[in-house]
Amino acid sequence: MFPKREPQKISIPTASTGDIAFLLIIFFMVTSIFSREKGLKIVLPPKGAEVKLKKGNILTVSVNPYGEVMIGDKKISIPEIKQIVQEALSKNPDLVVALKVSRKAPYKIMIQAFDQLKLAKAEKISLTPVKEE
Amino acid sequence: MRKFLIKKEPPEIPSASTGDIAFLLIIFFMLTTVLRTEMGLKVNLPEAEATERLIKRRNVSHIWVDKTGKITIDDNVVDINGVINVMFLKVADNPELVVEIMADSDVDYGRINDILEALKEAQAFKVVFATEYKKIGG
């Protein structure tokens, strides 16, 4: 007679599933694109809600079609805005900064000016709508 | 003289369940990830030092504006009136909506001004101008 064959235990090796899973996690983490949701926040006023302000409480920063920035009648460079606005804010904390940009001005310049206002910690920023010329 | 001979077992951390834990993590991340389904337009975002990150991604809707002034929302080309209509519906659906304007840095400001006016009309008051980080002093 043949010797009785011992039944073999069948098993699938599972020791490495954890490693495989972690490898997958790392792969997805590396290849996923992080959110691009970033930018400069502003809250718009409702349409037609015009608030009357005292003249002394408004500082108008205007940008002309050539991308030049003016405060009042004085032409200034973009990095100077921050300092001027900061000084004006320290004198008058209720100050509202109105940003008036020409329709023909590049968006880039508007963002740079807006950025400067944000950096100067101006809380009340108003974007003056401009009509068709 | 020792009374008992204690058999020393090698210390072991049970590793049988690490795989399950890892797969659980994978499934969790897969469920919580919001996939970007929008193609958008080719834009070159402006740079700003004061750029902030938005936290609630699910409430964000994008308006893309390219160099030529073309506007798309959810990959549909729309005009200014279209912006009002689409955004009005979106805001009615979700009052917490934040509109992110993904505009090219070379577009005329007039176009952005029109969009802002349209958003006021559509009662979408929370707006973000999409920008890229710029190194301070750079």
Interface residues (C-beta under 8 A of the other chain):
Chain A: T14 A15 T17 G18 I20 A21 F22 L24 I25 F28 S32 I33 S35 R36 E37 K38 G39 L40 K41 I42 V43 L44 P45 P46 K47 V63 V101 S102 R103 K104 A105 P106 Y107 K108 I109 M110 I111 Q112 F114 D115 K118 L119 L127 P129 V130 E132
Chain B: S15 A16 T18 G19 I21 A22 F23 L25 I26 F29 T33 R36 P46 E47 A48 E49 A50 T51 E52 R53 L54 R57 V60 E100 I101 A103 D104 S105 D106 V107 D108 Y109 G110 R111 I112 N113 L116 E117 L119 K120 E121 Q123 A124 F125 K126 V127 V128 F129 A130 T131 Y133 K134
